[in-house]
Amino acid sequence: MAYVISDECVSCGTCEGECPNGAISQGDDHYVIDPASCVDCGTCAEACPTGAISQAE
């Protein structure tokens, strides 16, 4: 399952630089993860200072 970014995201950009596949980009309200590019490594979730990233259900 791909990871997702919740509304708790403060758009700091930390996760975007950590993603090895470039699956994260700035969305309209906060950063978003492209599920087709996400390989479920969890690096973004570990780097997120607000805990806004989790695995999709």
C-alpha contacts under 8 A as a table, 3 or more apart, distances in Angstrom:
res1	aa1	res2	aa2	distance
1	M	40	D	6.54
1	M	55	Q	6.47
1	M	56	A	6.01
1	M	57	E	7.41
2	A	35	P	5.24
2	A	36	A	7.98
2	A	38	C	5.61
2	A	39	V	6.84
2	A	40	D	5.51
2	A	55	Q	5.97
2	A	56	A	5.80
3	Y	33	I	6.91
3	Y	35	P	7.27
3	Y	38	C	7.10
3	Y	40	D	6.44
3	Y	42	G	7.49
3	Y	53	I	6.62
3	Y	54	S	5.40
3	Y	55	Q	4.13
3	Y	56	A	5.30
4	V	32	V	6.98
4	V	33	I	6.01
4	V	53	I	5.62
4	V	54	S	5.63
4	V	55	Q	6.00
4	V	56	A	5.69
5	I	8	E	7.84
5	I	9	C	6.72
5	I	30	H	7.99
5	I	31	Y	6.80
5	I	32	V	5.95
5	I	33	I	6.93
5	I	52	A	5.52
5	I	53	I	4.50
5	I	54	S	6.69
6	S	9	C	6.01
6	S	52	A	5.19
6	S	53	I	6.34
7	D	29	D	7.98
7	D	30	H	7.03
7	D	52	A	7.19
8	E	50	T	6.97
8	E	51	G	7.76
8	E	52	A	5.21
9	C	12	C	7.78
9	C	30	H	5.94
9	C	31	Y	7.06
9	C	50	T	6.77
9	C	52	A	5.34
10	V	30	H	6.81
10	V	50	T	7.67
11	S	26	Q	7.60
11	S	30	H	5.35
11	S	31	Y	6.00
13	G	16	E	5.41
13	G	17	G	6.97
13	G	31	Y	7.53
14	T	17	G	5.78
14	T	18	E	6.72
14	T	44	C	7.94
14	T	47	A	6.65
14	T	48	C	6.51
15	C	18	E	5.10
15	C	19	C	6.34
15	C	24	I	7.24
15	C	43	T	7.84
15	C	44	C	4.72
15	C	45	A	7.45
15	C	47	A	6.03
15	C	48	C	6.00
16	E	19	C	5.63
16	E	22	G	6.99
16	E	23	A	7.73
16	E	24	I	5.12
16	E	25	S	6.38
16	E	44	C	7.46
17	G	22	G	7.93
18	E	43	T	6.44
18	E	44	C	5.93
18	E	47	A	7.23
19	C	22	G	5.45
19	C	23	A	6.54
19	C	24	I	6.80
19	C	43	T	6.52
19	C	44	C	6.01
20	P	23	A	7.91
21	N	37	S	6.53
21	N	38	C	6.96
21	N	39	V	7.81
22	G	25	S	7.71
22	G	37	S	7.56
23	A	33	I	5.45
23	A	34	D	5.11
23	A	35	P	7.54
23	A	37	S	5.18
23	A	38	C	5.69
24	I	31	Y	6.69
24	I	32	V	5.60
24	I	33	I	4.48
24	I	34	D	6.35
25	S	31	Y	5.52
25	S	32	V	5.59
25	S	33	I	6.63
26	Q	30	H	6.07
26	Q	31	Y	4.26
26	Q	32	V	6.17
27	G	30	H	5.17
27	G	31	Y	4.97
27	G	32	V	5.62
28	D	31	Y	7.82
33	I	38	C	7.05
34	D	37	S	5.51
34	D	38	C	6.22
35	P	38	C	5.10
38	C	41	C	7.82
40	D	55	Q	7.92
41	C	44	C	7.99
42	G	45	A	5.25
42	G	46	E	6.36
43	T	46	E	5.21
43	T	47	A	6.31
44	C	47	A	5.13
44	C	48	C	6.13
44	C	53	I	7.12
45	A	48	C	5.29
45	A	51	G	6.81
45	A	52	A	7.52
45	A	53	I	4.93
45	A	54	S	6.29
48	C	51	G	5.47
48	C	52	A	6.68
48	C	53	I	6.80
49	P	52	A	7.96
51	G	54	S	7.74
